[in-house]
Amino acid sequence: MGQDGNWADIPAGHDTALNYAVTSRDRSVTDMVRQAVDHNEVMLAFQPVVPARSPDSPAFYEGLIRVLDETGRIIPARDFIEVVEATETGRRIDCLALEYGLDTLKRQPDLRLSLNMSARSIGYPRWMRILNDRLDDQPTLGERLILEVTESSAMLVPELVTGFMKKLQCRGVSFALDDFGAGFTSFRYLKDFYFDIVKIDGQFIRGIADSADNQVLTSALSAIATQFDMLTVAESVETARDADYLAAQGINCLQGYYFGAPTVNPPWLDATPEHAAG
C-alpha cells in the first residue's frame, strides 16, 4: 500500500518479485532438507514434558526431528516443516522420525516418547510398514508410544484419522492433538477423535500469568479437553510465573524452555556404557 493508502501506488511487478523470492527461498529449503534426508543427516532432539504439580521427573519426552545442513549445523523442524509437509520429503522425514523414535524406545525400556506425524503419512506404505512391523516385533512398544497429530493435519482427512487412531489405540498407542486452539478443529469432530492428550498451542501460554485474554482462552480449551477426558499439556512454558499459574489452573503437564530445551544429548545417554566410555 502506498503512503496515502492507495493500492495503486504499489510498483508494477512488486507482487511478482515477492512471490518469486518466497518461491526461491522455499525451493532452497526443500533442496537442503532433501539432501539431508538422502544422506541420513537427520536426528531426534528430545524435550521433557513434566507433570505440572511435580515437575522434577518427566512424564514423557517429545522427539523432535532435526536435520543437518551442509555445514553440520542443526536445523530445527520449525524452519522447514511447513515447506516440506505436503511433499515426498515430508513423508520420508516422518519415516525417519518414527524409526529413530521406536529404536529409542526399544533401547530405553523405561522411556515414554511422543513423535510427530502428519495425517498424510497414514496413507504412506513405508511409514505404515515401519509402524506395524515394529509393533508386531515388540508389542509393548505401543504402550510407551504417543503419536502427535497437528490440528491442521488431522482436519485434512478426519475420517481417516479417527479410523487409524482406533486401530492403534487397541495396540496401546496413545494420540495427542498438537497445537490445540490454533483454529482448525471442527468441534463436531472432536468428540469422534478420542485423542488421549491435547497440547494447548503456545500462543495462548506464553505470558499467561499476566494476560487476561490468554487466561480466558486457555481455560476454555482446558474445559473442552476435560469434558472429553483428555490430558492437557501446555506448550511453550518459559517462566516460573506461567508454570505456577498453569499448575494452579489444573493443567496436567507442562512443556517448554523453562523445563528444558530440546537436546540431541538426552539424560539417558549419560547412563549408557558406550556414552560414558566415549
C-alpha positions as CSV (number, residue, x, y, z in Angstrom):
1,M,0.0,0.0,0.0
2,G,1.3,3.5,-0.9
3,Q,1.9,6.2,1.6
4,D,-1.6,7.6,1.1
5,G,-3.1,4.1,1.5
6,N,-3.7,3.6,-2.2
7,W,-3.1,0.1,-3.5
8,A,-2.5,1.6,-7.0
9,D,0.8,3.1,-5.7
10,I,2.4,-0.3,-5.4
11,P,5.1,-0.6,-8.1
12,A,4.2,-2.8,-11.0
13,G,5.7,-6.3,-10.6
14,H,6.1,-5.9,-6.9
15,D,3.9,-8.9,-6.0
16,T,5.6,-11.0,-8.7
17,A,9.0,-10.2,-7.3
18,L,7.9,-11.1,-3.8
19,N,6.3,-14.3,-4.9
20,Y,9.5,-15.3,-6.8
21,A,11.6,-14.5,-3.7
22,V,9.3,-16.7,-1.5
23,T,9.3,-19.5,-4.0
24,S,13.1,-19.4,-4.4
25,R,13.5,-19.5,-0.6
26,D,11.1,-22.4,-0.3
27,R,12.9,-24.3,-3.1
28,S,16.2,-23.8,-1.4
29,V,14.8,-25.1,1.9
30,T,13.3,-28.1,0.2
31,D,16.6,-28.9,-1.5
32,M,18.5,-28.6,1.7
33,V,16.2,-30.9,3.6
34,R,16.0,-33.5,0.7
35,Q,19.8,-33.6,0.6
36,A,20.0,-34.1,4.4
37,V,17.4,-37.0,4.2
38,D,19.3,-38.5,1.2
39,H,22.5,-38.6,3.3
40,N,20.7,-39.6,6.5
41,E,21.8,-36.4,8.1
42,V,18.8,-36.5,10.4
43,M,18.4,-36.9,14.2
44,L,16.0,-36.5,17.0
45,A,16.1,-33.9,19.7
46,F,14.3,-34.7,23.0
47,Q,12.3,-32.3,25.1
48,P,10.8,-33.2,28.5
49,V,7.1,-32.9,29.3
50,V,6.6,-32.7,33.0
51,P,3.7,-33.1,35.4
52,A,2.5,-29.6,36.4
53,R,2.4,-30.4,40.1
54,S,5.6,-32.5,40.3
55,P,7.9,-31.3,37.6
56,D,11.1,-32.9,38.8
57,S,10.6,-36.1,36.8
58,P,9.3,-36.0,33.2
59,A,6.0,-37.8,32.3
60,F,7.4,-38.3,28.8
61,Y,9.6,-36.8,26.2
62,E,8.8,-35.4,22.8
63,G,11.1,-36.5,20.0
64,L,11.6,-33.6,17.6
65,I,13.1,-34.1,14.1
66,R,16.3,-32.2,13.2
67,V,18.3,-32.1,10.0
68,L,21.9,-31.1,9.5
69,D,22.8,-28.6,6.7
70,E,25.9,-28.8,4.6
71,T,28.0,-27.2,7.4
72,G,26.8,-29.6,10.0
73,R,24.5,-27.0,11.7
74,I,21.4,-28.5,13.3
75,I,18.2,-27.1,11.8
76,P,15.0,-27.4,13.9
77,A,11.8,-28.6,12.3
78,R,10.0,-25.2,12.6
79,D,12.5,-23.9,9.9
80,F,11.4,-26.4,7.3
81,I,8.4,-28.5,8.1
82,E,5.8,-26.2,6.6
83,V,7.7,-26.1,3.3
84,V,8.1,-29.9,3.0
85,E,4.9,-31.1,4.8
86,A,3.0,-32.0,1.7
87,T,5.9,-33.4,-0.3
88,E,7.6,-36.8,-0.6
89,T,10.4,-35.4,1.6
90,G,7.9,-34.8,4.3
91,R,6.8,-38.4,4.3
92,R,10.4,-39.6,4.4
93,I,11.1,-37.4,7.4
94,D,8.1,-38.9,9.1
95,C,9.5,-42.4,8.4
96,L,12.9,-41.4,9.8
97,A,11.4,-39.8,12.9
98,L,9.3,-43.0,13.5
99,E,12.3,-45.3,13.0
100,Y,14.6,-43.3,15.3
101,G,11.9,-42.9,17.9
102,L,11.0,-46.6,18.0
103,D,14.7,-47.5,18.2
104,T,15.0,-45.2,21.2
105,L,12.0,-46.8,22.9
106,K,13.5,-50.3,22.3
107,R,16.8,-49.2,23.8
108,Q,15.2,-47.4,26.8
109,P,12.5,-49.6,28.3
110,D,11.6,-47.0,30.9
111,L,11.0,-44.2,28.5
112,R,7.7,-42.9,27.1
113,L,8.1,-40.9,23.9
114,S,5.9,-38.8,21.7
115,L,6.6,-38.4,18.0
116,N,5.1,-36.0,15.4
117,M,3.4,-37.3,12.3
118,S,1.3,-36.0,9.5
119,A,-2.1,-37.4,8.7
120,R,-0.7,-37.7,5.2
121,S,1.6,-40.5,6.4
122,I,-1.3,-42.7,7.3
123,G,-1.6,-43.5,3.6
124,Y,2.1,-43.8,3.0
125,P,3.0,-47.5,2.8
126,R,6.6,-47.3,4.1
127,W,5.5,-45.4,7.2
128,M,2.7,-47.8,8.0
129,R,5.0,-50.8,7.4
130,I,7.6,-49.4,9.8
131,L,5.0,-48.9,12.5
132,N,3.2,-52.2,12.1
133,D,6.4,-54.3,11.8
134,R,7.9,-52.7,14.9
135,L,4.7,-53.2,16.9
136,D,4.4,-56.8,15.7
137,D,8.0,-57.4,16.7
138,Q,7.7,-55.8,20.2
139,P,4.0,-55.2,21.0
140,T,4.8,-53.5,24.4
141,L,6.4,-50.6,22.5
142,G,2.9,-49.3,21.7
143,E,2.2,-48.7,25.4
144,R,5.0,-46.2,25.5
145,L,4.4,-44.5,22.2
146,I,2.5,-41.3,21.7
147,L,1.8,-40.1,18.2
148,E,1.2,-36.3,17.8
149,V,-1.0,-35.0,15.1
150,T,-1.4,-31.3,14.5
151,E,-4.9,-29.8,14.2
152,S,-4.3,-28.7,10.6
153,S,-3.1,-32.2,9.6
154,A,-5.9,-34.0,11.4
155,M,-8.6,-31.9,9.7
156,L,-7.3,-32.8,6.2
157,V,-8.9,-36.3,6.5
158,P,-10.7,-36.5,9.8
159,E,-12.5,-39.8,9.0
160,L,-9.2,-41.5,8.0
161,V,-7.5,-40.2,11.2
162,T,-10.3,-41.4,13.5
163,G,-10.2,-44.9,12.0
164,F,-6.4,-45.0,12.2
165,M,-6.5,-43.9,15.8
166,K,-9.0,-46.5,16.9
167,K,-6.9,-49.4,15.4
168,L,-3.7,-48.2,17.0
169,Q,-5.2,-47.4,20.4
170,C,-6.2,-51.1,20.5
171,R,-2.5,-51.8,20.4
172,G,-1.7,-49.5,23.3
173,V,-0.6,-46.4,21.3
174,S,-1.8,-43.0,22.6
175,F,-2.6,-40.0,20.5
176,A,-2.0,-36.3,21.1
177,L,-3.7,-33.4,19.3
178,D,-0.9,-30.9,18.8
179,D,-1.3,-27.1,18.6
180,F,-4.8,-27.3,20.1
181,G,-6.6,-24.0,19.7
182,A,-4.7,-22.9,16.6
183,G,-8.0,-22.6,14.8
184,F,-8.5,-25.6,12.6
185,T,-10.5,-28.1,14.6
186,S,-14.2,-28.5,13.9
187,F,-15.7,-29.3,17.3
188,R,-18.2,-31.6,15.8
189,Y,-15.2,-33.9,15.0
190,L,-13.5,-33.6,18.4
191,K,-15.9,-35.9,20.2
192,D,-15.2,-38.6,17.5
193,F,-11.4,-38.3,17.5
194,Y,-10.8,-39.7,21.1
195,F,-7.4,-38.1,21.5
196,D,-5.8,-39.1,24.7
197,I,-3.9,-35.8,25.1
198,V,-4.3,-32.2,23.9
199,K,-1.4,-29.9,23.7
200,I,-2.6,-26.3,24.0
201,D,-0.9,-24.1,21.5
202,G,1.9,-22.0,22.8
203,Q,0.4,-18.7,21.6
204,F,-2.1,-19.0,24.4
205,I,0.5,-20.0,27.0
206,R,3.4,-17.5,26.7
207,G,3.0,-14.8,29.3
208,I,-0.3,-16.3,30.5
209,A,0.3,-15.2,34.1
210,D,-0.1,-11.6,33.0
211,S,-2.5,-11.9,30.1
212,A,-6.2,-12.0,30.9
213,D,-7.0,-12.9,27.3
214,N,-4.7,-15.9,27.3
215,Q,-6.1,-17.0,30.7
216,V,-9.7,-17.0,29.4
217,L,-8.8,-18.8,26.2
218,T,-6.7,-21.4,27.9
219,S,-9.4,-22.0,30.5
220,A,-11.9,-22.6,27.7
221,L,-9.5,-25.0,25.9
222,S,-8.8,-26.9,29.1
223,A,-12.5,-27.2,29.8
224,I,-13.1,-28.7,26.4
225,A,-10.3,-31.2,27.0
226,T,-11.6,-32.1,30.4
227,Q,-15.1,-32.7,29.1
228,F,-13.7,-35.3,26.6
229,D,-11.5,-36.8,29.3
230,M,-8.2,-35.8,27.6
231,L,-5.0,-35.0,29.4
232,T,-3.9,-31.4,28.9
233,V,-0.3,-30.3,28.1
234,A,0.6,-26.6,27.9
235,E,3.3,-25.9,25.3
236,S,5.9,-23.1,25.3
237,V,6.1,-22.6,29.1
238,E,9.0,-20.3,29.5
239,T,8.8,-18.7,33.0
240,A,8.2,-19.8,36.6
241,R,5.2,-17.5,36.9
242,D,3.5,-19.1,33.9
243,A,4.3,-22.6,35.2
244,D,2.8,-21.8,38.6
245,Y,-0.3,-20.2,37.1
246,L,-0.9,-23.2,34.8
247,A,-0.4,-25.7,37.6
248,A,-2.9,-23.8,39.8
249,Q,-5.5,-23.9,37.0
250,G,-5.3,-27.7,36.8
251,I,-3.3,-28.1,33.6
252,N,-1.9,-31.6,33.8
253,C,1.5,-31.3,32.1
254,L,3.9,-28.6,31.0
255,Q,6.4,-28.4,28.2
256,G,8.8,-25.6,27.3
257,Y,12.2,-24.0,27.7
258,Y,11.6,-23.3,31.4
259,F,11.9,-27.1,32.0
260,G,14.3,-27.9,29.2
261,A,15.2,-27.1,25.6
262,P,15.2,-29.9,23.0
263,T,18.5,-31.7,23.1
264,V,20.2,-34.3,21.0
265,N,22.0,-35.4,24.2
266,P,19.2,-36.6,26.4
267,P,19.9,-37.6,30.0
268,W,19.6,-41.3,29.4
269,L,22.6,-41.2,27.2
270,D,24.8,-40.4,30.2
271,A,23.7,-43.7,31.7
272,T,24.7,-45.9,28.8
273,P,28.1,-47.6,28.9
274,E,29.1,-46.6,25.4
275,H,28.4,-43.0,26.1
276,A,30.2,-43.0,29.4
277,A,33.2,-44.6,27.8
278,G,33.2,-42.1,24.9
